[in-house]
Amino acid sequence: MRALVLDAARALPRVDAVPDPALPEDGVLVRVTATGLCRSDWHAWAGHDDGITFPHVPGHELAGHVAAVGASVRQWHGGERVTVPFVCGCGRCTWCLAGDAQVCPDQQQPGFTHDGSFAELVAVHAADVNLVAVPDDVDLATAAALGCRFATAYRALVARARVTAGEWVCVVGAGGVGLSAVMIARALGARVVAVDRNAEALRVAAGLGAEHTVLVGDEGGAVGGDGADGAGAVPDTVAELTGGGAHVSVDAVGSAGTCADAIRSLRRRGRHVQIGLLPAMDGHPRVPMDRVIGWELDLLGSHGMAAVDYPGMLALIEQGSLQPQRLIERTIGLAEAAELLPGFDRAPVAGITVIDPTR
């Protein structure tokens, strides 16, 4: 099969023929129709995940058809349209049995623990626990966009921050996961401030319902945007726009600066959800814990969403309340993905990039 291959951390990706993945006894092989290009894939390329063995095929947001079924699989028979959470639980531990496969201690992650979906075929373990059937009226490119960014944003706001109508939500970062958070927050009846360095991404955020947008300059300060006065640091601008700070903040980027800006943009007793991965800096990222303590802020993590929680989200998509297909900016082939991946952390993307591995 054709796949995008990484020979080492930060090596130039190549597209090549590689052996088909082995079929797990409790799993399936999925023939990939669409797979998302995500900042987490860039982290894998950059060597920020110690668990990766090279050569390696990245890719963790996927949708396609079941191509082969392991001997112990009971619920799947071949040919079904499916997607999968990027965190796959073992199906046996206490966490999985409680419906929390996203924190399974023995989890598998395509594109991290084993070869991923930047390929024509990908192996999915514990298929009866982790596969999700895609409704007929949801196209597979849209389904692929759900597996990491959209589902993570959905669970972050619905299950972790428990956003309610009328609350202010500050979303720092208007890439795929940030724009997903904007759309979901608006569907929940919240008011949204979106923050980013990319004016085009903020234009998309406004189109998705962000009430205010804040454009960030090279030095980290707010330099303008819809509702921003062009002066002051991001937290000061957000406090002014929201009458004292957001009730909920989301760091959808994953850096010491964006994490700190998001936390400092909260009002007292606010809730922060960290979605963006934070690579270590001098051992640990710098987080403004003085503000967390003094203002009694809640810091929450959100690590994907288990397959058992997908039906509620898919029902809202079928009803049209959520429209993740609006977030898809472009569809590319493996060769273009190989060119884009090394610089994806700096790419001015205003939405989700989907890869068709047959191209």
C-alpha positions as CSV (number, residue, x, y, z in Angstrom):
1,M,0.0,0.0,0.0
2,R,1.0,3.7,-0.4
3,A,1.8,5.6,2.8
4,L,3.5,8.8,4.0
5,V,6.5,7.6,6.0
6,L,8.7,9.3,8.6
7,D,12.2,7.8,8.8
8,A,13.2,9.8,11.9
9,A,12.0,12.8,13.9
10,R,12.2,15.9,11.8
11,A,13.2,14.0,8.7
12,L,11.8,14.9,5.4
13,P,8.6,12.8,5.0
14,R,8.4,10.5,1.9
15,V,5.6,8.7,0.1
16,D,6.4,5.1,-0.5
17,A,5.0,1.6,-0.8
18,V,5.0,-0.2,2.5
19,P,3.6,-3.6,3.7
20,D,-0.1,-3.7,4.7
21,P,-0.6,-3.5,8.5
22,A,-1.2,-6.8,10.3
23,L,-4.8,-7.6,11.2
24,P,-5.3,-7.6,15.0
25,E,-7.3,-10.6,16.3
26,D,-9.6,-8.2,18.1
27,G,-9.5,-5.5,15.5
28,V,-10.0,-4.5,11.9
29,L,-8.3,-3.0,9.0
30,V,-9.9,0.2,7.7
31,R,-9.5,1.2,4.1
32,V,-8.9,4.9,4.5
33,T,-11.1,7.3,2.5
34,A,-10.2,10.5,4.3
35,T,-7.8,11.4,7.1
36,G,-7.1,14.8,8.7
37,L,-3.8,16.6,8.8
38,C,-3.6,17.9,12.4
39,R,-1.1,19.8,14.6
40,S,-0.7,16.6,16.6
41,D,0.7,14.9,13.5
42,W,3.3,17.7,13.4
43,H,4.1,17.0,17.1
44,A,4.8,13.3,16.0
45,W,7.0,14.5,13.1
46,A,8.9,16.9,15.5
47,G,9.7,14.1,17.9
48,H,7.6,15.3,20.9
49,D,6.2,11.9,21.5
50,D,8.7,9.5,23.0
51,G,6.6,6.4,22.2
52,I,7.0,6.6,18.4
53,T,9.2,4.0,16.7
54,F,10.7,4.9,13.3
55,P,10.2,4.4,10.5
56,H,6.6,5.5,11.2
57,V,3.4,6.3,9.4
58,P,1.5,9.2,11.1
59,G,-2.2,10.1,11.0
60,H,-4.9,9.6,13.6
61,E,-8.1,11.3,12.3
62,L,-9.7,8.9,9.9
63,A,-12.8,7.5,8.2
64,G,-13.3,4.8,5.7
65,H,-14.7,1.3,5.2
66,V,-14.0,-1.9,7.2
67,A,-11.7,-3.9,4.9
68,A,-10.8,-7.0,7.0
69,V,-12.1,-8.3,10.4
70,G,-10.2,-10.1,13.1
71,A,-11.3,-13.5,14.4
72,S,-12.6,-12.3,17.8
73,V,-14.6,-9.3,16.5
74,R,-18.3,-9.6,16.9
75,Q,-20.0,-6.3,15.9
76,W,-18.4,-5.7,12.5
77,H,-18.4,-7.8,9.4
78,G,-16.8,-5.8,6.6
79,G,-17.8,-3.0,4.4
80,E,-19.2,-0.7,7.1
81,R,-18.6,3.0,6.9
82,V,-16.7,3.9,10.1
83,T,-14.6,6.4,12.0
84,V,-12.6,6.0,15.2
85,P,-11.6,8.1,18.1
86,F,-7.9,9.0,18.1
87,V,-7.6,7.3,21.5
88,C,-8.6,3.7,21.3
89,G,-9.2,1.9,24.6
90,C,-8.3,-1.7,25.5
91,G,-12.0,-2.5,26.3
92,R,-11.1,-4.4,29.4
93,C,-9.9,-2.0,32.1
94,T,-11.9,-0.2,34.7
95,W,-11.8,3.0,32.8
96,C,-13.0,1.5,29.5
97,L,-15.8,-0.4,31.3
98,A,-16.9,2.9,32.8
99,G,-17.1,4.5,29.4
100,D,-13.9,6.5,29.7
101,A,-11.7,4.8,27.1
102,Q,-10.1,8.2,26.3
103,V,-8.0,7.8,29.5
104,C,-7.4,4.1,29.2
105,P,-3.9,3.2,30.7
106,D,-3.4,0.6,27.9
107,Q,-4.7,2.8,25.1
108,Q,-3.7,2.6,21.4
109,Q,-3.4,5.6,19.2
110,P,-3.1,5.2,15.4
111,G,-0.3,7.4,14.2
112,F,1.5,7.3,17.6
113,T,1.5,3.8,19.2
114,H,1.5,2.2,15.8
115,D,1.3,3.2,12.2
116,G,-1.5,5.5,11.4
117,S,-3.9,6.6,8.7
118,F,-1.7,8.6,6.2
119,A,-1.9,5.3,4.2
120,E,-4.4,3.3,2.3
121,L,-5.0,0.9,5.2
122,V,-4.8,1.3,9.0
123,A,-5.2,-1.2,11.9
124,V,-7.7,-0.4,14.6
125,H,-7.5,-2.5,17.8
126,A,-10.4,-3.6,20.0
127,A,-12.8,-2.8,17.2
128,D,-16.0,-3.7,19.2
129,V,-15.1,-0.9,21.7
130,N,-13.6,1.7,19.4
131,L,-15.2,1.7,16.0
132,V,-18.1,4.2,15.3
133,A,-20.6,3.7,12.5
134,V,-20.9,6.7,10.3
135,P,-24.5,7.6,9.4
136,D,-25.3,7.4,5.7
137,D,-26.0,11.2,5.4
138,V,-22.6,12.1,6.9
139,D,-19.9,12.1,4.3
140,L,-16.6,10.4,5.2
141,A,-14.4,13.5,4.9
142,T,-16.6,15.1,7.6
143,A,-16.4,12.0,9.7
144,A,-12.6,12.1,9.5
145,A,-12.6,15.6,10.9
146,L,-14.4,14.3,14.0
147,G,-11.9,11.9,15.4
148,C,-9.5,14.3,17.1
149,R,-10.2,18.0,16.8
150,F,-14.0,18.2,16.6
151,A,-14.7,15.4,19.1
152,T,-12.1,16.8,21.5
153,A,-13.6,20.2,21.3
154,Y,-17.1,18.8,21.8
155,R,-16.2,16.9,24.9
156,A,-14.0,19.8,26.2
157,L,-17.0,22.1,26.2
158,V,-19.9,19.8,26.9
159,A,-18.5,17.2,29.4
160,R,-15.5,19.0,30.9
161,A,-16.2,22.7,31.0
162,R,-20.0,22.1,31.0
163,V,-20.6,25.3,29.1
164,T,-24.1,26.8,29.5
165,A,-26.1,29.3,27.5
166,G,-25.1,32.9,27.9
167,E,-21.6,32.2,29.2
168,W,-18.5,33.8,27.6
169,V,-16.1,31.4,26.0
170,C,-12.6,32.6,24.9
171,V,-11.0,30.3,22.3
172,V,-7.3,30.9,21.8
173,G,-6.3,29.6,18.4
174,A,-8.6,29.4,15.4
175,G,-7.2,26.3,13.6
176,G,-9.2,23.2,13.2
177,V,-9.8,22.5,16.9
178,G,-10.3,26.1,17.7
179,L,-12.9,26.7,15.0
180,S,-14.6,23.5,16.1
181,A,-14.8,25.0,19.6
182,V,-16.3,28.2,18.3
183,M,-19.0,26.3,16.4
184,I,-19.8,24.0,19.4
185,A,-19.9,26.9,21.9
186,R,-22.3,28.8,19.8
187,A,-24.5,25.7,19.4
188,L,-24.6,25.6,23.2
189,G,-25.8,29.2,23.3
190,A,-22.5,30.6,24.6
191,R,-21.0,33.9,23.5
192,V,-17.5,33.6,21.9
193,V,-14.3,35.6,21.7
194,A,-11.8,34.0,19.2
195,V,-8.1,34.9,19.4
196,D,-5.5,34.1,16.7
197,R,-2.6,35.5,14.7
198,N,-4.3,34.8,11.3
199,A,-6.8,37.3,10.2
200,E,-8.4,34.9,7.7
201,A,-8.9,32.3,10.5
202,L,-10.6,35.0,12.5
203,R,-12.9,35.9,9.6
204,V,-13.9,32.2,9.5
205,A,-14.5,32.2,13.3
206,A,-16.7,35.3,12.9
207,G,-18.7,33.5,10.2
208,L,-19.2,30.5,12.6
209,G,-20.6,32.8,15.3
210,A,-17.7,34.4,17.2
211,E,-19.1,37.6,18.6
212,H,-15.6,39.2,18.9
213,T,-12.3,38.4,17.3
214,V,-8.9,39.5,18.6
215,L,-5.9,39.6,16.2
216,V,-2.6,38.9,17.9
217,G,0.6,40.6,16.8
218,D,4.1,39.2,16.6
219,E,4.9,40.2,20.1
220,G,1.8,38.6,21.6
221,G,-0.3,41.7,22.1
222,A,-3.8,42.3,20.8
223,V,-3.5,44.5,17.7
224,G,-7.1,44.7,16.6
225,G,-10.1,42.8,15.4
226,D,-13.9,42.9,15.6
227,G,-14.6,44.5,19.0
228,A,-10.9,45.0,20.0
229,D,-9.6,48.4,20.4
230,G,-6.1,47.6,19.1
231,A,-4.3,48.1,22.4
232,G,-3.2,46.0,25.4
233,A,-2.4,42.3,25.9
234,V,-4.8,39.6,25.0
235,P,-6.2,39.0,28.6
236,D,-6.9,42.8,29.0
237,T,-8.7,42.9,25.7
238,V,-10.8,39.8,26.5
239,A,-11.7,41.2,29.9
240,E,-12.9,44.5,28.3
241,L,-14.9,42.7,25.6
242,T,-16.6,40.3,28.1
243,G,-17.1,42.6,31.0
244,G,-14.6,41.1,33.3
245,G,-13.3,38.0,31.6
246,A,-14.5,34.7,30.1
247,H,-16.3,32.1,32.1
248,V,-14.5,29.4,30.0
249,S,-11.2,29.6,28.2
250,V,-9.8,27.1,25.7
251,D,-6.1,26.9,24.6
252,A,-6.5,25.3,21.2
253,V,-2.8,25.9,20.2
254,G,-0.6,24.4,22.9
255,S,2.2,26.8,23.9
256,A,3.3,28.4,27.1
257,G,2.1,31.8,25.8
258,T,-1.3,30.7,24.5
259,C,-2.0,28.7,27.7
260,A,-1.1,31.7,29.9
261,D,-3.2,34.0,27.7
262,A,-6.2,31.7,27.9
263,I,-5.9,31.3,31.7
264,R,-5.4,35.0,32.3
265,S,-8.5,35.8,30.1
266,L,-10.8,34.1,32.6
267,R,-12.9,35.9,35.2
268,R,-12.7,34.8,38.8
269,R,-13.9,31.2,39.4
270,G,-13.6,30.5,35.6
271,R,-12.8,27.2,33.9
272,H,-9.9,26.6,31.6
273,V,-9.7,23.6,29.2
274,Q,-6.3,22.7,27.8
275,I,-6.7,21.0,24.4
276,G,-3.5,22.0,22.6
277,L,-0.5,19.8,23.4
278,L,2.2,21.5,25.5
279,P,5.7,20.4,24.7
280,A,8.1,20.7,27.7
281,M,10.1,23.9,28.2
282,D,12.9,23.6,30.7
283,G,11.2,20.5,32.0
284,H,7.6,21.8,32.2
285,P,5.5,24.5,30.5
286,R,5.1,27.7,32.4
287,V,1.5,28.1,33.7
288,P,0.4,31.1,35.8
289,M,-0.5,29.1,38.9
290,D,-0.6,32.3,41.0
291,R,-3.7,33.3,39.0
292,V,-5.2,29.8,39.3
293,I,-4.9,29.9,43.0
294,G,-5.8,33.5,43.7
295,W,-8.9,33.4,41.5
296,E,-9.9,29.8,42.2
297,L,-9.8,28.8,38.6
298,D,-10.5,25.2,37.4
299,L,-7.9,23.7,35.0
300,L,-9.3,20.9,32.9
301,G,-7.7,18.5,30.4
302,S,-9.6,17.1,27.4
303,H,-8.1,14.1,25.7
304,G,-10.4,13.1,22.9
305,M,-13.8,11.4,23.3
306,A,-14.7,7.7,23.7
307,A,-16.7,5.9,21.0
308,V,-19.6,5.4,23.4
309,D,-20.1,9.2,23.5
310,Y,-20.2,9.7,19.7
311,P,-24.0,9.1,19.2
312,G,-25.0,12.4,20.9
313,M,-22.6,14.4,18.8
314,L,-23.5,12.6,15.6
315,A,-27.2,13.2,16.3
316,L,-26.6,16.9,16.5
317,I,-24.7,16.7,13.2
318,E,-27.6,14.8,11.5
319,Q,-30.0,17.4,12.8
320,G,-27.8,20.2,11.4
321,S,-27.2,21.8,14.8
322,L,-23.5,21.1,14.3
323,Q,-22.0,21.4,10.8
324,P,-18.3,20.2,10.9
325,Q,-18.2,20.0,7.1
326,R,-18.0,23.8,7.1
327,L,-14.6,23.5,8.8
328,I,-13.0,21.6,5.9
329,E,-10.8,24.0,4.0
330,R,-9.2,21.7,1.5
331,T,-8.5,18.1,0.4
332,I,-5.0,17.1,-0.6
333,G,-3.1,14.0,-1.6
334,L,-0.2,12.2,0.3
335,A,2.5,14.0,-1.7
336,E,1.2,17.4,-0.8
337,A,0.8,16.3,2.8
338,A,4.5,15.2,2.9
339,E,5.4,18.8,1.8
340,L,3.1,20.5,4.3
341,L,3.7,18.4,7.5
342,P,7.1,19.8,8.5
343,G,5.8,23.4,8.5
344,F,2.3,22.7,9.7
345,D,2.9,24.4,13.0
346,R,3.3,27.7,11.1
347,A,0.8,27.2,8.3
348,P,-1.8,29.9,8.0
349,V,-4.7,27.4,7.9
350,A,-8.2,28.6,8.4
351,G,-9.9,25.3,8.8
352,I,-9.3,21.5,8.5
353,T,-7.1,20.0,5.9
354,V,-8.2,16.5,4.8
355,I,-5.9,14.0,3.0
356,D,-7.3,11.5,0.4
357,P,-4.6,8.7,0.5
358,T,-5.6,7.5,-2.9
359,R,-4.4,10.7,-4.5
